[in-house]
Amino acid sequence: MALIHMTYLSQALLRTVELQVILPVDKFMAAGNDRESKDFKTLYLLHGLLGSSMDWISGTCIQRWAEERELAVVMPSGENSFYFDHVLPNNAYGRFIGQELPAMMRKTFPLSEKREDTFIGGLSMGGYGAIHNGLKYCDTFSHIIALSSAIHMFQEDGDGFYQELACFGDRKEAEKTDLNPKVAFENAQRKGLAPGIYMACGTEDDLLGVNRELKTFLEERGAELTYVEVSGRHDWDFWNGQIYEALKWLPLDVHSTGINSGHVKEN
């Protein structure tokens, strides 16, 4: 396993960005072990509000599970941006996540360039970012993992917990655009490229209601959707258990190891 901390100058953000990269290279470095030029499938994993690129490393067992599944994981810093293109210049977080970062990572590391091998996921604010960018850049990503997604801004009683409304501006105007997950899904569906979606939310999470509402919308429109509710709150115990389950859901062609994830059993 290689855990790489790196920075580079982003053209979409016009500043140096920080990210962590997991490369499951240990078994291929053994003498006489040939990778047969097989590039790694890749998961772009987004942190939540007030978080950092280190959150998934410190909060979950993603390193070990990525190694077991021969999966590369890229974890960028998204600040408190909600991972979409802002009006202010040099804040094109969506373009950074959906286009620039995959292109940069493929030039730097042995990653697959195939859409079917490229996935995006996140929690809370990052769950919204995964849905938004996974759908908007559906030509880049084939599967979306959205845990405890902060998608409450576009509900009738939508509200902001921290600075969400400052990011999105006029909610009524924003909900007409692809910032709204419903609009973004319909756009991707018209292209015939709607990704598979894994959504999960804890039954004690304040975001449960809005996640259920989006789940209903997606089901009514024939989305390829796996939706999970289990006992849990908006915390790392829940996210650790659900990223384990979501990795099993991804098309990785790796047999389960049977290792206990420590997650709560589904009701």
Secondary structure by P-SEA (a helix, b strand, c coil): cbbbbbbbbbccccbbbbbbbbbccccccccccccccccccccbbbbcccccccccccccaaaaaaaaacbbbbbbbbcccccccccccccaaaaaaccaaaaaaaacccccccccccccccccaaaaaaaaaaaaacccccbbbbccccccccccccccccccccccccaaaaaaccccaaaaaaaaaaaccccbbbbbbbccccaaaaaaaaaaaaaaaccbbbbbbccccccaaaaaaaaaaaaaacccccccccccccccccc
